[in-house]
Amino acid sequence: MILDGLKRMLRPLREEWEMSFVSSGIEALKLMGETPFDVVVSDMRMPQMNGAELLAEVLKRHPQTVRLILSGHADQDLVLKCVGSTHQYLAKPCRPDDLKAAIERASDLNQSLKDKGLRQLISCMQRVPSMPTLYLQIVEKLHDPEIGLDVIGDIIAKDLGMTAKILKLVNSSFFGLARQISNPAEAVSQVGAEMIKSLVLSVHAFSQFETTSVGGFSIAALWQHSQNTARLAQAIARMEDSEQKLVDEAFVGGLLHDVGKLVLASNFPADYARIVKTGREGTVPLITAEENTFGANHAEVGGYLLGLWGLPVPVVEAIAFHHNPMECKNTSFSPLTAVHAANALVNFESPADKVFSSEKLDAGYLKLLGLDDRLQAWRSSSSSSDDN
């Protein structure tokens, strides 16, 4: 019945997409062996082979295929088995528009990287940050208007490691709260559920590389740079009288803008160490060296992966285009504007490493948006942030 419903729902898109529908994982693998597919969408619970098993097999046989899964409340045990083999989870019941948007976004992002070989390589990397199930649980609860902030705190409290990291960050000078916060519920009430959601996502992504020696640079320094960029991007968005949603998206974009560096460096440590060495010597900018080596840069890689996770489009744009904002079709002030400016200003004021100090603001982009006269105010905010 679900499959029949999907067929009816997607019928209007027959002129845009080539689609096939099968009733089991075994049938899907047989069909995919005969014809290449850009995207596969699977239910979690199916006869003979569940969705987790199917997508793990698709990863092995067809790593270039984008993998989406439909899962319900009872599937949490199976969801854990999908970490690493699934690009995005879609909650059931899934609205038609949500499914269409997820497929379109996945297809668009699959074309966003210039090098098909790298796209395939990313799909089967062993060291790629996985979407934390804790984040999924928080997102699900935030969609329910009757759920209180204490419930979000209780969810975080079940993960002792995440609780410790979140409380350490909330109690640091990063937030500058007047008193110490002692539990997750209190943290949520002080900084807001959306902010906590962003911190969970970012801390989780960085935590997966804590014990790894990554390509010639310090993860701790990169995390500090990401925090500084996030804080300044948030301040810039507020200075431009942005809605709270845009301010929050600028913050999470700042926290995650360099996650592509972790992904590339942890999967190709020798190559990335050479890239960093080249950047420090000043012979070739880091981003150019990345493109020469991999066919894409860390911003594109990070945006691609986090887009597949289903992060909001403005956040993905902020990550994917933070070095080349003119490549984005959006020509109004956005999280991308805030993150691009914040990243350049933070590196100019206090570069964590010489390899990052050459990153510059795109004056033409700011002029196109009519914001070239705002740079001095943003720079002043950057300097005051450093003083704090």
BELRAGI-V87137 format. One record per residue. N is the residue number from 1. RES is the residue in three letters. OMEGA is omega as a letter, one per 20 degrees, with the letter a starting at -180 (NA if undefined). D_FIRST is the distance of its C-alpha to the first C-alpha in Angstrom with 2 decimals. Layout:
BEGIN
[[N | RES | OMEGA | D_FIRST] [N | RES | OMEGA | D_FIRST]]
END
This chain:
BEGIN
[[1 | MET | r | 0.00] [2 | ILE | a | 3.82] [3 | LEU | r | 5.41] [4 | ASP | r | 5.07] [5 | GLY | r | 6.13] [6 | LEU | r | 8.68] [7 | LYS | a | 9.90] [8 | ARG | a | 10.71] [9 | MET | a | 12.22] [10 | LEU | a | 14.31] [11 | ARG | a | 15.42] [12 | PRO | a | 18.68] [13 | LEU | a | 19.67] [14 | ARG | r | 19.91] [15 | GLU | a | 23.69] [16 | GLU | a | 23.99] [17 | TRP | r | 21.70] [18 | GLU | a | 21.05] [19 | MET | r | 17.44] [20 | SER | a | 15.75] [21 | PHE | r | 12.25] [22 | VAL | a | 12.25] [23 | SER | r | 10.39] [24 | SER | r | 13.45] [25 | GLY | r | 16.53] [26 | ILE | r | 18.84] [27 | GLU | a | 17.35] [28 | ALA | a | 17.54] [29 | LEU | r | 21.16] [30 | LYS | a | 22.08] [31 | LEU | a | 20.95] [32 | MET | r | 22.68] [33 | GLY | a | 25.74] [34 | GLU | a | 25.98] [35 | THR | r | 25.26] [36 | PRO | r | 26.05] [37 | PHE | r | 23.43] [38 | ASP | a | 24.47] [39 | VAL | r | 21.44] [40 | VAL | r | 18.69] [41 | VAL | a | 15.82] [42 | SER | r | 14.37] [43 | ASP | r | 12.37] [44 | MET | a | 15.00] [45 | ARG | a | 13.76] [46 | MET | r | 12.70] [47 | PRO | r | 14.21] [48 | GLN | a | 17.77] [49 | MET | a | 18.26] [50 | ASN | a | 17.27] [51 | GLY | r | 17.21] [52 | ALA | r | 20.89] [53 | GLU | r | 21.97] [54 | LEU | a | 20.19] [55 | LEU | r | 21.74] [56 | ALA | r | 25.07] [57 | GLU | r | 25.11] [58 | VAL | r | 24.23] [59 | LEU | a | 27.14] [60 | LYS | a | 29.46] [61 | ARG | a | 28.59] [62 | HIS | a | 27.69] [63 | PRO | a | 29.31] [64 | GLN | a | 29.37] [65 | THR | r | 25.57] [66 | VAL | a | 24.34] [67 | ARG | r | 21.92] [68 | LEU | a | 19.42] [69 | ILE | r | 17.22] [70 | LEU | a | 14.66] [71 | SER | a | 16.04] [72 | GLY | a | 16.20] [73 | HIS | a | 19.28] [74 | ALA | a | 19.20] [75 | ASP | a | 19.31] [76 | GLN | r | 22.94] [77 | ASP | r | 24.34] [78 | LEU | r | 22.12] [79 | VAL | r | 22.77] [80 | LEU | r | 26.45] [81 | LYS | a | 25.86] [82 | CYS | a | 24.40] [83 | VAL | a | 27.58] [84 | GLY | a | 29.16] [85 | SER | a | 26.29] [86 | THR | r | 24.01] [87 | HIS | a | 25.13] [88 | GLN | r | 22.97] [89 | TYR | r | 20.61] [90 | LEU | a | 18.09] [91 | ALA | r | 17.37] [92 | LYS | i | 14.02] [93 | PRO | a | 12.97] [94 | CYS | r | 14.02] [95 | ARG | r | 15.16] [96 | PRO | a | 14.74] [97 | ASP | r | 18.53] [98 | ASP | r | 18.83] [99 | LEU | r | 16.65] [100 | LYS | a | 18.55] [101 | ALA | a | 21.79] [102 | ALA | r | 21.29] [103 | ILE | a | 20.67] [104 | GLU | a | 23.59] [105 | ARG | r | 25.80] [106 | ALA | a | 25.20] [107 | SER | r | 25.99] [108 | ASP | a | 29.06] [109 | LEU | r | 30.35] [110 | ASN | r | 29.93] [111 | GLN | a | 32.41] [112 | SER | r | 34.72] [113 | LEU | a | 36.67] [114 | LYS | a | 39.26] [115 | ASP | a | 39.26] [116 | LYS | r | 36.30] [117 | GLY | r | 37.91] [118 | LEU | r | 38.08] [119 | ARG | r | 34.46] [120 | GLN | a | 33.55] [121 | LEU | r | 36.13] [122 | ILE | a | 34.72] [123 | SER | a | 31.25] [124 | CYS | r | 32.76] [125 | MET | r | 35.60] [126 | GLN | a | 36.28] [127 | ARG | r | 37.71] [128 | VAL | r | 35.26] [129 | PRO | r | 34.77] [130 | SER | r | 31.39] [131 | MET | a | 29.56] [132 | PRO | r | 30.75] [133 | THR | r | 28.25] [134 | LEU | r | 30.82] [135 | TYR | r | 30.33] [136 | LEU | a | 26.55] [137 | GLN | r | 27.24] [138 | ILE | r | 29.85] [139 | VAL | a | 27.72] [140 | GLU | a | 24.99] [141 | LYS | a | 27.74] [142 | LEU | r | 29.42] [143 | HIS | a | 26.40] [144 | ASP | a | 27.05] [145 | PRO | a | 30.15] [146 | GLU | a | 31.07] [147 | ILE | a | 31.55] [148 | GLY | a | 35.26] [149 | LEU | r | 37.00] [150 | ASP | r | 38.11] [151 | VAL | r | 34.55] [152 | ILE | r | 34.44] [153 | GLY | r | 37.80] [154 | ASP | r | 36.62] [155 | ILE | a | 33.78] [156 | ILE | a | 36.40] [157 | ALA | r | 38.85] [158 | LYS | r | 36.66] [159 | ASP | a | 37.38] [160 | LEU | a | 41.15] [161 | GLY | r | 41.70] [162 | MET | r | 39.89] [163 | THR | a | 41.69] [164 | ALA | a | 45.04] [165 | LYS | a | 44.36] [166 | ILE | a | 43.07] [167 | LEU | r | 46.06] [168 | LYS | a | 48.48] [169 | LEU | a | 47.24] [170 | VAL | a | 47.15] [171 | ASN | a | 50.67] [172 | SER | r | 52.04] [173 | SER | r | 53.95] [174 | PHE | r | 50.78] [175 | PHE | r | 49.91] [176 | GLY | r | 53.44] [177 | LEU | a | 52.58] [178 | ALA | a | 55.58] [179 | ARG | a | 54.88] [180 | GLN | r | 53.17] [181 | ILE | a | 49.54] [182 | SER | a | 48.99] [183 | ASN | a | 45.30] [184 | PRO | a | 41.87] [185 | ALA | r | 41.33] [186 | GLU | r | 44.67] [187 | ALA | r | 43.87] [188 | VAL | a | 40.71] [189 | SER | a | 42.76] [190 | GLN | a | 45.54] [191 | VAL | r | 43.78] [192 | GLY | a | 40.41] [193 | ALA | a | 36.82] [194 | GLU | r | 36.10] [195 | MET | r | 39.21] [196 | ILE | r | 38.33] [197 | LYS | r | 34.86] [198 | SER | a | 36.72] [199 | LEU | r | 39.22] [200 | VAL | a | 36.63] [201 | LEU | a | 35.06] [202 | SER | a | 38.50] [203 | VAL | r | 40.19] [204 | HIS | a | 37.37] [205 | ALA | a | 37.54] [206 | PHE | a | 41.33] [207 | SER | a | 41.44] [208 | GLN | a | 39.69] [209 | PHE | a | 42.82] [210 | GLU | a | 45.52] [211 | THR | a | 46.91] [212 | THR | r | 46.76] [213 | SER | a | 49.71] [214 | VAL | r | 48.26] [215 | GLY | r | 50.00] [216 | GLY | r | 53.38] [217 | PHE | a | 52.51] [218 | SER | r | 52.06] [219 | ILE | r | 48.61] [220 | ALA | r | 50.41] [221 | ALA | r | 52.12] [222 | LEU | r | 48.91] [223 | TRP | r | 47.23] [224 | GLN | r | 50.30] [225 | HIS | a | 50.18] [226 | SER | r | 46.48] [227 | GLN | a | 47.33] [228 | ASN | r | 50.27] [229 | THR | r | 48.22] [230 | ALA | a | 45.51] [231 | ARG | a | 48.15] [232 | LEU | r | 49.95] [233 | ALA | r | 46.80] [234 | GLN | a | 45.96] [235 | ALA | r | 49.56] [236 | ILE | r | 49.53] [237 | ALA | r | 46.35] [238 | ARG | r | 48.04] [239 | MET | r | 51.24] [240 | GLU | r | 49.37] [241 | ASP | a | 48.14] [242 | SER | r | 44.48] [243 | GLU | a | 41.70] [244 | GLN | r | 40.84] [245 | LYS | r | 37.47] [246 | LEU | r | 39.39] [247 | VAL | r | 42.00] [248 | ASP | a | 39.42] [249 | GLU | r | 37.80] [250 | ALA | a | 41.30] [251 | PHE | a | 41.94] [252 | VAL | r | 38.93] [253 | GLY | r | 39.53] [254 | GLY | r | 43.08] [255 | LEU | a | 42.15] [256 | LEU | a | 39.83] [257 | HIS | a | 41.59] [258 | ASP | a | 43.19] [259 | VAL | r | 40.46] [260 | GLY | r | 40.37] [261 | LYS | r | 43.91] [262 | LEU | a | 42.80] [263 | VAL | r | 40.04] [264 | LEU | a | 42.41] [265 | ALA | a | 45.36] [266 | SER | r | 43.66] [267 | ASN | a | 42.12] [268 | PHE | a | 45.26] [269 | PRO | a | 48.11] [270 | ALA | r | 50.95] [271 | ASP | a | 49.89] [272 | TYR | r | 49.34] [273 | ALA | r | 52.67] [274 | ARG | r | 54.37] [275 | ILE | r | 52.59] [276 | VAL | r | 53.76] [277 | LYS | r | 57.27] [278 | THR | r | 57.37] [279 | GLY | a | 56.30] [280 | ARG | r | 59.02] [281 | GLU | r | 61.62] [282 | GLY | a | 60.71] [283 | THR | r | 60.65] [284 | VAL | r | 57.03] [285 | PRO | a | 54.71] [286 | LEU | a | 51.96] [287 | ILE | r | 49.14] [288 | THR | r | 50.89] [289 | ALA | r | 51.41] [290 | GLU | a | 47.70] [291 | GLU | r | 46.79] [292 | ASN | a | 49.47] [293 | THR | a | 48.19] [294 | PHE | a | 44.40] [295 | GLY | r | 43.73] [296 | ALA | a | 42.40] [297 | ASN | a | 43.70] [298 | HIS | a | 42.59] [299 | ALA | r | 41.40] [300 | GLU | r | 38.97] [301 | VAL | r | 37.75] [302 | GLY | r | 37.27] [303 | GLY | r | 35.53] [304 | TYR | a | 33.17] [305 | LEU | a | 32.16] [306 | LEU | r | 31.89] [307 | GLY | r | 29.93] [308 | LEU | r | 27.32] [309 | TRP | r | 27.37] [310 | GLY | r | 26.29] [311 | LEU | a | 29.65] [312 | PRO | a | 30.44] [313 | VAL | r | 31.65] [314 | PRO | r | 35.21] [315 | VAL | r | 35.56] [316 | VAL | r | 34.43] [317 | GLU | a | 36.90] [318 | ALA | a | 39.63] [319 | ILE | a | 39.17] [320 | ALA | a | 38.70] [321 | PHE | a | 41.56] [322 | HIS | r | 44.02] [323 | HIS | a | 46.64] [324 | ASN | a | 45.96] [325 | PRO | r | 44.85] [326 | MET | r | 45.86] [327 | GLU | r | 42.96] [328 | CYS | a | 40.50] [329 | LYS | a | 39.68] [330 | ASN | a | 40.02] [331 | THR | r | 43.61] [332 | SER | r | 43.83] [333 | PHE | a | 44.65] [334 | SER | r | 41.66] [335 | PRO | r | 41.06] [336 | LEU | r | 42.01] [337 | THR | a | 45.41] [338 | ALA | a | 46.06] [339 | VAL | r | 45.08] [340 | HIS | a | 46.99] [341 | ALA | a | 50.09] [342 | ALA | a | 49.85] [343 | ASN | a | 49.48] [344 | ALA | a | 52.50] [345 | LEU | r | 54.62] [346 | VAL | r | 53.95] [347 | ASN | r | 54.90] [348 | PHE | a | 57.98] [349 | GLU | a | 59.18] [350 | SER | a | 58.56] [351 | PRO | r | 56.98] [352 | ALA | a | 55.69] [353 | ASP | a | 56.77] [354 | LYS | a | 58.81] [355 | VAL | a | 55.91] [356 | PHE | a | 54.05] [357 | SER | a | 57.07] [358 | SER | a | 56.90] [359 | GLU | a | 53.67] [360 | LYS | r | 54.60] [361 | LEU | r | 53.37] [362 | ASP | a | 52.41] [363 | ALA | r | 54.94] [364 | GLY | r | 53.58] [365 | TYR | r | 50.13] [366 | LEU | r | 51.70] [367 | LYS | r | 53.86] [368 | LEU | a | 50.91] [369 | LEU | a | 49.33] [370 | GLY | a | 52.73] [371 | LEU | a | 52.96] [372 | ASP | r | 55.91] [373 | ASP | a | 58.15] [374 | ARG | a | 55.95] [375 | LEU | a | 56.57] [376 | GLN | r | 59.71] [377 | ALA | r | 58.04] [378 | TRP | r | 55.19] [379 | ARG | r | 57.79] [380 | SER | r | 59.66] [381 | SER | r | 56.53] [382 | SER | a | 56.12] [383 | SER | r | 59.73] [384 | SER | r | 59.46] [385 | SER | r | 56.34] [386 | ASP | r | 58.37] [387 | ASP | r | 61.16] [388 | ASN | NA | 58.81]]
END
